Every structure is written in structure tokens, then in C-alpha cells.
Amino acid sequence: MNLLNLSWKNLTNKPLNMLLSLILFGLGVGLISLLLVLNDQLQEKFEKNLAGVDLVVGAKGSPLQLILSSMYHIDAPTGNIPIKAATPFLRDGHPIIETAIPLSLGDSHRGFRVVGTEPEILALYNAAVAEGQMWKKTLEVVAGAAVADELGLKIGDTFKSSHGFDQNEDLIHEDAESFKVVGILSPTGSVIDQLLLTRFSSPWAVHEHGHDDEEQEHGEEDHDHDDHDHEGHDHSDADHDHAPMPTSGDPYPDDLLAYQDKQITSILVKFKGHNIQALNMQRAINENTEMQAATPAIEINRLYALMGTGTKALRWLAIVIIIVSGLSIFISLYNSLKERRYELALMRVMGASRGRLLALIILEGLVLAVLGYLLGMVLSHGSMYLLADQMKATYQYDFSWASFLIEEAYLLGGALLIGLVAALIPALQVQGMDISDTLADG
């Protein structure tokens, strides 16, 4: 019988002790692995979605909230800003700003956000239209690849948006005109895959529709009273000062800056260069305007710092669990050794060398470590599978449970080291065992 089979039989001789050691080891390894995988995928999502944006300008409030809502689309906006105030940053020819992309947020469709913006946003994420075309007028939509796949959207489909970001049928704008899908983007792996992009004026058309209906009802009432004077004469053909709005075509045909009385949510800004004027722009906006500017990289690092405390606590907890599991392996092997001394002495008499017995005990510790590591991987990536579905349902981000890191291979090395150390003392005791005394006491 080879050493591996003999080690396995020795371990399974006391299955409860073996199971306890495996569970403790698996929990420690699994927790560390889960933290590694989560941290890696979160950092990948955050860094990829920075998209080279240097500054985000929006309403006063939490700068982190401004970044999360405008760049990662996982929080509510801080409010709106008037186009009149934002015009200096949106106008062409700015000496510092290379690109300024406006965003209008506030509506969604079945959990996916509808974003009013400009076509230049595609360049930020290296996105391109795979099917159909780019929007040309208000209420036309280009769907991100993940949205189209999840909702089964096709060119020509229509839908009505909902107010806010919750999936609530009571918040659907039933009285507004429908959006029409005219294009679908190719997948990029970034946040743009999760968005429904439309012209900057589309949110205005949706939200102002109900207000226009009320004004029209009041106007019709006034018109009925004015059409008939006190003598009963009909003046319905009389000239009016204002011609009626056209019933077809784009209600907002001009560019964004033509609507100085309107509002947007935020602006994504890329600088031409990182000179002293660019570095001072954030402070100048925060101190001299009613708006707020936030730097994405700084706010995301601040988020990492906030998350870091909890992550470190969980990592130390996992390390403690692994150490306890190592002690459990040591105690299990030590107690097993005391009960098997006679058996090991017989093996020496039958020709087994001291090195072979040493290898047998060490192999038992390594087998426990490997099995505990494998159990930890199952627990880690199984948990990631469950978390991925929940996180996608909540934030519309894709997380992979099948992603394995090089750090997890290092974790295997650490597990083997703990198994080796836990088995070393019992193994050395076998080396110093007196065969005659052991057989006599047997």
C-alpha cells in the first residue's frame, strides 16, 4: 500500500476530526479567496469606468455621490444644474477643456437608466453602434449591449420610461410619448453597456409632457369662453397671438446651449492637459459657483479607503480562522499519533524507514491542507456565483464567479505551508520514537 492510500485511511479513521479540520480550513481559505476576487473585480469595474474623465461637474452635495451617480450609475444624482450656469464649460473652444459631455438623469426602464446626453459619450468608452444608427432626434434611443440582451430589445421597439430608478409600475410616464430604439451598441465591458442613451432633450420631453397637457386643458377652457362673447357671437376664427406647436418633428431642434432656461444633471469633463489651470478648476468651481466639481480618481480612492477597514477586518478574521484550523490539524495528528505509536513501531520493525514514517505523517497534514483549500475554493466561488446574481439584479453590473486569480495559487502555497507546519511536530516525534519501549508498552 503506498503512502497516499495509507495517509487517507489514517485520516478517515476518525472522520469527525477530519471534517472539523476541513471545515475550519475551508472557511478561512474561502473567505480570503472571496475577498481577493471581489476586490479585484470591483477595482477592475471602477478603473475601467473612469474612462479618462478628469472632472465631474454637478449640483452641490456629496462629491462621492456625484461620481457614483454620473460615472458608475449606482446612486441617485445630487440634483440638477441650470444650463445657463454650465454654458462656459460646454461651449466649444475652451482653453482647458478638451471634451465636456452633459448628462441628464432621473428616468429608467425596467431597472436600466435612461441617460440624456451627446453622441460624444461613446468615445469615452470606446463604444460603437453595432446595429441600427445613432439617435437623430428627441426620444430616439441607443441601447447598451447588456440592456438589449437582458430586455430583448430590437431596432424599432418602443417603451415608456419610469420616474426614478426603481422598478415601479406606478411611476411609469403613461401620459408621455414612447422612446424608440434606433440603435444597439457593441459590448465594451464598461458601464455604457448598462445604459439607454438618448438625446439630451428626451428627459425634458418626457417630464414636460404632463405639464403641457395641463396648460392645454386650461387653454381650451379659456378658449371656449373667449370664442363666444356675451351676445353669443362666435369668434373661433379670430386671429391668435401664438401659433400652435407643430404636432410632428423634434420639439427641441436646436443644440443644448439654445435652452438656457433648462437644466441638466452633470457634466463629464476631460482636460486638454494637466497644467496649473486645470488643477485649479475644481477649487474655482466649488468656491465661485453654485455648482460642485469632483475628481473621480480622488473620490474612488476615498471609497477604497472606506471599504478598506471592513476588508482588512474580514481578512484578519480569515487569517485567524486558518491559524485555528492549522492548530486543529496539529491536534488531530498529535492525538492520532499517540494512538498509533504501536502501529508505527510495527511498521519500523517490518522495514519501514524513519524517513518513510516522517513522510507519512507530513503527507497527512498536506492532504488535509489540499482538501481544505479545495473546499475553500468551492465556498469562495460558489458564494461569488450567488453574489454575482444579486449584485447584477441590484446594480446591473456583471461579476464573474469563474474568474481565478494568481493570488489564489499563492493561497494554495500558504495552505500547504500551514499543513506542513501543523504536521511537522508529530512527524518529528515519530523520528525520536523508541521502538523497543513502544512495543513493550503496546
Secondary structure, 3 states (H helix, E strand, C coil): CCHHHHHHHHHHCCHHHHHHHHHHHHHHHHHHHHHHHHHHHHHHHHHHCCCCCCEEEEECCCHHHHHHHHHHCCCCCCCCEEHHHHHHHHCCCCCCEEEEEEEEEEEEECCEEEEEECCCHHHHCCCCEEEECCCCCCCEEEECHHHHHHHCCCCCCEECCEECCCCCHHHECCCCCCEEEEEEECCCCCHHHHEEEEECCHHHHHHHHHHHHHHHHHHHHHHHHHHECCCCCECCCCCCCCCCCCCCCCCCCCCHHHCCCCEECEEEEEECCCCHHHHHHHHHHHHHCCEEEECHHHHHHHHHHHHHHHHHHHHHHHHHHHHHHHHHHHHHHHHHHHHCHHHHHHHHHCCCCHHHHHHHHHHHHHHHHHHHHHHHHHHHHHHHHHHHHHHHHHHCCCCCCCCCCHHHHHHHHHHHHHHHHHHHHHHHHHHCCCHHHHHHHC
